[in-house]
Amino acid sequence: MYAITGITGKVGGALARALLAGGQPVRAVVRDTDKGRACAERGCAVALAEMRNAASLSAAFKGTAGVFILPPSEFDPLPGFPEARAVIDAVKTALESAHPGKVVCLSTIGAQATQSNLLTQRTLMEQALSELPMPVTFLRPGWFMENAAWDVGPARDEGVVHSFLQPLDKAVPMVATADVGRVAAQLLQETWSGKRVVELEGPQRVSPNDLATVFAEILGRPVRAEAVPRETWGALFRAQGTKDPMPRIQMLDGFNEGWIDFEGDEATVVKGRVELETVLRGLVSQAG
């Protein structure tokens, strides 16, 4: 039995589908009965648990061959990341108590970075779970291709991709959530000892100019990438409702300046199968 947190999201859903397709038993760890009902219809056992509640998580993880941890993301965290720390404490306590056979935790590219940024939430999780006695794998994917959902409207209506990733010709590691879920399923079924890091990206690295080119092909109209001036980011993010834009700005700086990157050399990075065009076509179709 494999327990999966975050199963109602894109990554967790892809992971569950891969395990179920291979005949593996899955326990969906969900917050409410409505989400649990949908998982049960797909063939999953269901456990109700909150990510900040160690007791309920421990019960959900108990008796499993492996657990997949997908920490919730806080996009506007308070200083010091108290929201993430509360989840980390509960997850670590639950895993120590339940003692599953192994753990795969969704982390992020750049989790090794020492500079504080929005992704530091994953750095803190890795540091805490590295102390666990069972085998642990930290899966560090690149930038999700699905983040381009924000670009569909402007690309379609204005012919512009407004990019915070800069310079526009700089290619960065990106990956489809379907590949993340598929690889996570493979990792959960492997045998290893100690702690390991697996870094994952798509078939090719992607620049903002590449995004614009693929959007143009799909939409049948000219699309160009346009850099959003950094000096405008703070006001723009606050206008969108963010109270403290600095963690997000620091994350974007990390990608643009190169200190958010894979830790290993490129030869050790696992390559996904899903092409950017496949993901963007899906996003355009969903947008209508």
C-alpha positions in Angstrom: 0.0 0.0 0.0 1.3 3.4 -1.0 -0.1 6.5 0.8 -0.3 9.7 -1.3 -0.7 13.2 -0.1 -1.8 15.9 -2.5 -3.5 13.3 -4.6 -6.2 15.7 -5.9 -3.6 17.9 -7.6 -1.9 17.4 -10.9 1.2 15.7 -9.6 -0.5 13.5 -7.0 -3.2 12.6 -9.5 -0.6 11.5 -12.1 1.2 9.5 -9.5 -2.0 7.7 -8.4 -2.9 6.9 -11.9 0.5 5.4 -12.6 0.4 3.2 -9.5 -3.2 2.1 -10.0 -2.5 1.3 -13.7 0.3 -1.0 -12.4 -2.0 -2.8 -10.0 -0.5 -1.2 -6.9 -2.8 -0.4 -4.0 -3.1 3.3 -3.2 -4.3 5.1 0.0 -5.5 8.6 -0.8 -4.7 11.0 2.0 -7.3 13.8 1.8 -8.8 16.6 3.9 -12.5 16.0 3.4 -14.9 13.3 2.5 -16.0 14.8 -0.8 -12.5 14.5 -2.2 -12.2 11.1 -0.6 -15.3 9.9 -2.4 -13.8 10.8 -5.8 -10.6 9.0 -4.9 -12.6 5.9 -3.8 -14.4 5.8 -7.1 -11.0 5.5 -8.8 -10.1 2.5 -6.7 -8.2 4.1 -3.8 -8.5 3.4 -0.1 -9.1 6.7 1.7 -7.7 8.3 4.9 -8.7 11.7 6.2 -5.9 13.8 7.5 -4.8 17.4 7.7 -1.2 18.2 6.8 -0.7 20.1 10.1 -2.2 17.3 12.2 0.5 14.7 13.1 -1.9 12.2 14.7 -4.2 12.0 11.6 -1.2 11.8 9.3 0.4 9.1 11.3 -2.8 7.0 11.1 -2.9 7.6 7.3 0.8 6.5 6.9 0.7 3.5 9.2 1.2 0.1 7.6 2.3 1.4 4.2 5.2 0.3 2.0 5.8 3.9 1.0 4.5 7.4 1.4 4.5 10.3 -1.0 4.8 13.7 0.6 3.5 16.7 -1.4 3.8 19.7 0.9 1.2 22.4 0.3 2.8 25.6 -1.2 2.4 28.9 0.5 2.6 31.6 -2.2 2.6 34.5 0.2 4.3 33.2 3.3 4.9 35.1 6.5 8.5 35.9 7.5 10.3 32.8 8.6 7.9 30.5 6.8 5.8 29.5 9.9 3.1 27.9 7.7 5.6 25.6 6.1 7.3 24.8 9.4 4.0 23.7 10.9 3.4 21.3 8.1 7.0 20.1 8.3 6.8 19.4 12.0 3.6 17.4 11.6 4.8 15.4 8.7 8.1 14.5 10.3 6.4 13.5 13.6 3.9 11.4 11.7 6.5 9.6 9.6 8.6 8.9 12.7 5.5 7.4 14.4 4.1 5.4 11.5 7.5 4.3 10.1 6.5 3.5 6.5 8.9 1.5 4.4 10.2 4.5 2.5 9.4 8.1 1.7 9.4 10.1 -1.6 9.0 13.8 -1.0 8.3 16.4 -3.7 10.9 19.1 -3.4 12.1 21.6 -6.0 15.0 22.6 -8.3 17.3 24.8 -6.2 16.4 23.3 -2.8 20.1 23.4 -2.0 20.3 27.2 -2.4 21.3 29.1 0.7 19.7 32.4 -0.2 16.1 32.8 1.1 13.4 32.7 -1.5 9.9 31.3 -2.0 11.3 27.8 -2.5 13.0 27.8 0.9 9.9 26.0 2.1 11.2 22.9 0.3 14.7 23.4 1.6 13.3 23.3 5.2 11.4 20.2 4.4 14.5 18.4 3.0 16.5 19.4 6.0 13.9 18.0 8.4 13.1 14.8 6.6 16.8 14.0 6.0 16.9 13.1 9.7 14.3 10.3 9.3 15.5 6.7 9.9 13.8 5.2 6.8 14.9 5.6 3.1 14.0 9.0 1.7 14.1 10.3 -1.8 13.8 14.0 -2.5 12.4 14.5 -6.0 13.5 17.9 -7.4 11.6 18.9 -10.5 12.3 21.9 -12.7 9.9 24.8 -13.3 6.5 23.3 -14.1 5.4 23.8 -17.7 1.8 24.2 -16.4 2.8 27.6 -14.9 2.3 28.8 -18.5 -1.5 28.6 -17.8 -1.1 32.3 -16.8 0.2 33.1 -20.3 -2.6 31.6 -22.3 -4.9 34.7 -22.2 -2.2 37.3 -23.0 -0.7 35.1 -25.7 -4.2 34.6 -27.3 -5.5 38.1 -26.8 -2.4 40.3 -27.0 0.1 38.1 -28.8 2.4 38.6 -25.9 3.9 36.4 -23.2 4.8 38.7 -20.3 7.8 37.0 -18.8 9.4 37.3 -15.4 12.0 34.8 -16.5 14.8 36.8 -18.0 16.8 37.2 -20.3 14.2 36.0 -22.8 16.7 33.7 -24.6 17.8 31.9 -21.4 16.6 28.3 -21.3 15.7 26.9 -17.9 14.8 23.4 -16.8 11.0 22.9 -17.2 9.0 19.7 -16.7 5.4 18.6 -17.1 3.5 17.5 -14.0 2.6 14.3 -15.8 6.3 13.4 -15.9 6.7 14.4 -12.2 3.9 12.0 -11.2 5.1 9.2 -13.4 8.7 9.4 -12.1 7.4 9.7 -8.5 5.5 6.4 -9.0 8.7 4.7 -10.2 10.7 6.0 -7.3 8.2 4.8 -4.8 8.5 1.3 -6.1 12.3 1.2 -6.0 14.6 0.0 -3.3 17.3 2.1 -1.9 19.0 3.0 1.4 19.6 6.3 3.1 18.8 9.7 1.5 19.0 10.5 -2.2 18.1 13.4 -4.5 16.6 12.8 -7.9 16.5 15.9 -10.2 14.0 15.9 -13.1 13.4 18.1 -16.2 11.6 17.7 -19.5 13.0 16.6 -22.8 14.5 20.1 -23.6 15.2 23.2 -21.6 12.8 26.1 -22.4 13.3 29.9 -22.7 10.6 32.5 -22.7 11.2 32.9 -26.4 10.6 29.2 -26.8 7.3 29.5 -25.0 6.2 32.3 -27.3 7.2 30.3 -30.4 5.2 27.3 -29.3 2.2 29.4 -28.4 2.3 31.0 -31.9 2.3 27.6 -33.5 -0.7 26.5 -31.5 -2.7 29.7 -31.7 -2.0 30.4 -35.3 -1.0 34.0 -34.6 2.3 35.9 -33.9 3.3 35.7 -30.3 6.4 37.3 -28.8 7.9 37.2 -25.3 8.2 40.5 -23.5 10.3 41.0 -20.3 8.4 42.5 -17.3 10.7 45.1 -15.9 12.0 44.0 -12.5 11.4 47.4 -10.9 7.7 46.9 -11.4 7.4 43.4 -9.9 6.8 44.5 -6.3 3.9 46.8 -7.1 2.4 44.3 -9.6 2.5 41.4 -7.1 1.0 43.6 -4.4 -1.8 44.7 -6.8 -2.5 40.9 -7.3 -3.0 40.6 -3.5 0.4 39.5 -2.3 1.3 41.1 1.1 5.0 40.4 0.9 6.3 40.1 -2.7 10.0 39.6 -1.7 10.0 35.8 -1.5 8.6 35.5 -5.0 11.0 38.2 -6.3 13.9 36.4 -4.7 12.9 33.1 -6.3 12.7 34.8 -9.8 16.0 36.4 -9.2 17.4 33.0 -8.4 16.3 31.5 -11.7 17.4 34.6 -13.6 20.8 34.9 -11.9 21.4 31.1 -12.0 21.6 30.3 -8.3 18.4 28.4 -8.5 19.4 25.4 -10.6 20.0 21.7 -10.4 22.7 20.7 -7.9 24.0 17.7 -9.9 25.6 18.0 -13.4 23.3 17.7 -16.4 24.3 14.1 -17.1 22.7 13.0 -13.8 19.4 14.8 -14.3 16.5 12.5 -15.2 14.7 13.5 -18.5 10.9 13.5 -18.8 9.0 12.5 -21.9 6.3 15.1 -22.2 7.0 17.9 -24.7 6.2 21.5 -24.1 3.8 21.6 -27.1 1.7 18.9 -25.5 1.3 20.8 -22.3 0.6 24.1 -23.9 -2.0 22.6 -26.3 -3.8 21.2 -23.2 -3.7 24.6 -21.4 -5.1 26.4 -24.5 -7.8 23.8 -24.9 -8.8 24.1 -21.2 -8.9 27.9 -21.5 -11.4 27.6 -24.3 
